[in-house]
């Protein structure tokens, strides 16, 4: 719910616990996947990729069923809103900005692509491979492996842009984007409309995560 602006700074709740946990778990998993991928430790790479699949699927579902600021409908905006935000000079917002929303969608999209192609990928000698690589023709699996390998550079580019944006806001706008993703709260400047995130249940989040993890385990048992 939007509330009136206040004359003095105040601390508001911006991100719920499931959003924060999934954010940092995905960040750690992506870092580990890049390291294992570059080092050629594909056995561990495949295992970590399946964990990322579960967490990524949870975050996407939570984007529809989670708290107000977690939902895609809360922060994804059209071209007019994005242009309007750019004209304000990247002004600070309590949650995701319209441009920040583009970053979120891009990262979720490319990670979904990476996870999906990774399921059908294999190494050059076919020893380490995704769980479904053996279900398709070897030539097709090799082609998908090439796509998977090439698109990692897109992941790296988006990560670099994400980090640069954090530094830009910290230095140019005096806005901390990391702290709120750790604590869940953020101090809002005077005159800025504010609202607390609301409408979520940790029990629901746990149930969603359990269903996704259990469903993936069942798929592996039935299909592999």
Phi and psi in degrees as a GROMACS rama.xvg file:
@    title "Ramachandran Plot"
@    xaxis  label "Phi"
@    yaxis  label "Psi"
@TYPE xy
-72.904  141.283  UNK-2
-126.927  163.685  UNK-3
-62.25  155.32  UNK-4
-72.1188  156.946  UNK-5
-114.115  156.239  UNK-6
-77.7596  -23.3052  UNK-7
-120.03  153.863  UNK-8
-60.3846  147.196  UNK-9
-145.413  156.911  UNK-10
-96.6469  129.972  UNK-11
-122.064  160.293  UNK-12
-87.8128  117.797  UNK-13
-103.53  -46.9566  UNK-14
-121.419  134.233  UNK-15
-76.5972  166.478  UNK-16
-62.2225  -43.9731  UNK-17
-59.322  -38.1524  UNK-18
-63.951  -45.3292  UNK-19
-66.2713  -43.8139  UNK-20
-65.069  -45.2145  UNK-21
-64.7977  -35.2156  UNK-22
-61.0228  -51.0535  UNK-23
-74.1542  -33.6037  UNK-24
-65.5579  -43.5373  UNK-25
-63.4938  -39.7924  UNK-26
-61.0203  -45.5996  UNK-27
-64.7551  -40.9952  UNK-28
-66.3131  -41.9274  UNK-29
-63.081  -42.5169  UNK-30
-60.6098  -45.7103  UNK-31
-65.5515  -36.7455  UNK-32
-67.5823  -38.6539  UNK-33
-64.599  -42.8556  UNK-34
-64.2302  -49.6953  UNK-35
-66.2732  -32.3605  UNK-36
-67.5621  -45.6512  UNK-37
-68.788  -32.2961  UNK-38
-82.4945  -11.5378  UNK-39
80.9257  16.7006  UNK-40
-85.5342  73.1453  UNK-41
-75.2752  -24.7027  UNK-42
-61.2042  -51.6178  UNK-43
-67.0216  -35.7982  UNK-44
-57.7658  -44.1993  UNK-45
-66.397  -40.8731  UNK-46
-64.5  -44.3097  UNK-47
-64.6908  -35.9635  UNK-48
-62.3097  -35.3912  UNK-49
-72.2083  -32.8277  UNK-50
-66.3461  -41.9621  UNK-51
-61.015  -38.2469  UNK-52
-56.1252  -45.7621  UNK-53
-65.0494  -46.7312  UNK-54
-66.4846  -40.5795  UNK-55
-63.7488  -44.2396  UNK-56
-61.7328  -39.4375  UNK-57
-61.1188  -45.4532  UNK-58
-64.1242  -36.2386  UNK-59
-66.6708  -45.495  UNK-60
-63.376  -40.1278  UNK-61
-66.0062  -22.2075  UNK-62
-69.1117  -11.2806  UNK-63
-110.675  -29.0681  UNK-64
-114.379  -2.9053  UNK-65
-83.3607  -160.877  UNK-66
-69.4423  174.168  UNK-67
-56.7823  -49.2735  UNK-68
-76.867  -12.3544  UNK-69
-83.3291  -20.9813  UNK-70
-78.6325  139.704  UNK-71
-60.2399  -33.8259  UNK-72
-66.9509  -16.7845  UNK-73
-81.2902  -33.4003  UNK-74
-123.238  -13.1904  UNK-75
-80.7399  123.125  UNK-76
-124.004  163.968  UNK-77
-83.0237  179.592  UNK-78
-56.6184  -39.5518  UNK-79
-61.7586  -43.2658  UNK-80
-66.7937  -37.5043  UNK-81
-65.732  -45.7593  UNK-82
-62.7031  -41.9057  UNK-83
-61.2591  -39.3989  UNK-84
-67.1008  -40.9256  UNK-85
-62.2698  -34.8059  UNK-86
-69.824  -22.3729  UNK-87
-80.1947  -4.24348  UNK-88
78.5924  37.753  UNK-89
59.7147  49.7407  UNK-90
-64.6654  151.593  UNK-91
-69.4716  143.654  UNK-92
-131.22  151.719  UNK-93
-60.8913  -39.6342  UNK-94
-112  -144.817  UNK-95
-69.0123  134.077  UNK-96
-78.0238  165.942  UNK-97
-57.4253  -36.0192  UNK-98
-74.5147  -38.5394  UNK-99
-60.838  -33.3937  UNK-100
-63.1434  -37.4264  UNK-101
-61.8599  -38.7549  UNK-102
-63.9631  -42.8306  UNK-103
-61.6677  -48.8165  UNK-104
-62.691  -41.9093  UNK-105
-64.026  -43.7278  UNK-106
-66.9723  -44.5298  UNK-107
-62.6834  -37.5989  UNK-108
-67.2077  -48.3596  UNK-109
-69.9928  -33.5285  UNK-110
-68.9639  -36.1866  UNK-111
-63.6606  -41.0995  UNK-112
-61.9586  -45.7573  UNK-113
-62.437  -44.5847  UNK-114
-64.1674  -44.2016  UNK-115
-62.7636  -46.2624  UNK-116
-70.0685  -31.6267  UNK-117
-64.3011  -28.5276  UNK-118
-64.8418  -23.9476  UNK-119
-112.595  7.58126  UNK-120
-90.6066  162.817  UNK-121
-149.472  163.062  UNK-122
-78.6468  -179.957  UNK-123
-66.1634  -26.0083  UNK-124
-108.293  3.84238  UNK-125
74.8919  16.7855  UNK-126
-83.3543  -53.7779  UNK-127
-96.6937  128.386  UNK-128
-154.904  161.759  UNK-129
-66.5063  161.347  UNK-130
-62.6282  -20.4454  UNK-131
-112.841  7.45168  UNK-132
-61.7244  -35.1554  UNK-133
-75.9689  -6.13154  UNK-134
-90.6271  -6.49806  UNK-135
-125.303  169.166  UNK-136
-61.5091  144.992  UNK-137
-59.2434  -38.2245  UNK-138
-63.7466  -41.3879  UNK-139
-67.2576  -40.9007  UNK-140
-60.931  -40.3823  UNK-141
-64.3658  -39.3006  UNK-142
-65.0343  -43.9396  UNK-143
-64.1617  -37.2175  UNK-144
-59.7221  -38.5537  UNK-145
-64.3421  -43.2969  UNK-146
-60.735  -43.7237  UNK-147
-60.8526  -43.085  UNK-148
-68.2483  -42.3645  UNK-149
-67.7307  -40.8468  UNK-150
-73.9788  -6.767  UNK-151
-63.8775  -26.0398  UNK-152
-69.9405  -28.5915  UNK-153
-68.3174  -41.4619  UNK-154
-58.7593  -47.6918  UNK-155
-60.7997  -42.3138  UNK-156
-63.1502  -42.9977  UNK-157
-67.592  -35.9333  UNK-158
-64.4011  -43.8065  UNK-159
-61.4465  -44.242  UNK-160
-61.6491  -39.0605  UNK-161
-62.4697  -45.5069  UNK-162
-67.4107  -40.8355  UNK-163
-62.0604  -38.1428  UNK-164
-64.0671  -39.1954  UNK-165
-61.1529  -45.1489  UNK-166
-66.5008  -38.4851  UNK-167
-60.8081  -48.5992  UNK-168
-66.0367  -35.5592  UNK-169
-67.9256  -40.3789  UNK-170
-88.7141  -50.5172  UNK-171
-81.9459  -35.0857  UNK-172
-107.699  -3.06152  UNK-173
53.9606  39.7163  UNK-174
-119.713  123.063  UNK-175
-87.6881  116.196  UNK-176
-96.6781  -20.0785  UNK-177
-80.9387  -46.4042  UNK-178
-53.0487  -49.521  UNK-179
-60.5372  -29.843  UNK-180
-77.7407  -8.93428  UNK-181
-96.1965  -50.3792  UNK-182
-90.8137  -25.6609  UNK-183
91.8766  -10.3785  UNK-184
-119.689  162.192  UNK-185
-150.402  140.678  UNK-186
-84.6782  127.167  UNK-187
-102.853  132.772  UNK-188
-69.0514  156.074  UNK-189
-58.4615  139.565  UNK-190
87.5197  -7.91037  UNK-191
-93.141  125.861  UNK-192
-56.5706  138.645  UNK-193
-133.174  158.786  UNK-194
-159.843  148.35  UNK-195
-89.6308  144.522  UNK-196
-68.3827  146.675  UNK-197
-154.987  172.367  UNK-198
80.0494  43.2864  UNK-199
-140.541  161.113  UNK-200
-132.719  127.237  UNK-201
-64.3411  -31.72  UNK-202
-64.4427  -43.0706  UNK-203
-63.885  -43.2365  UNK-204
-60.6128  -43.3793  UNK-205
-63.4659  -41.5447  UNK-206
-64.676  -41.6854  UNK-207
-62.5808  -46.1665  UNK-208
-62.1803  -42.4114  UNK-209
-64.6997  -40.4045  UNK-210
-65.7533  -41.4769  UNK-211
-66.5831  -46.17  UNK-212
-63.7717  -43.9968  UNK-213
-65.0441  -39.0754  UNK-214
-64.5182  -41.0174  UNK-215
-66.7066  -40.2063  UNK-216
-60.9828  -41.2287  UNK-217
-66.8051  -39.7089  UNK-218
-61.3883  -44.0468  UNK-219
-61.0571  -42.7133  UNK-220
-66.3087  -35.8235  UNK-221
-82.7018  -33.3615  UNK-222
-99.4052  -24.1619  UNK-223
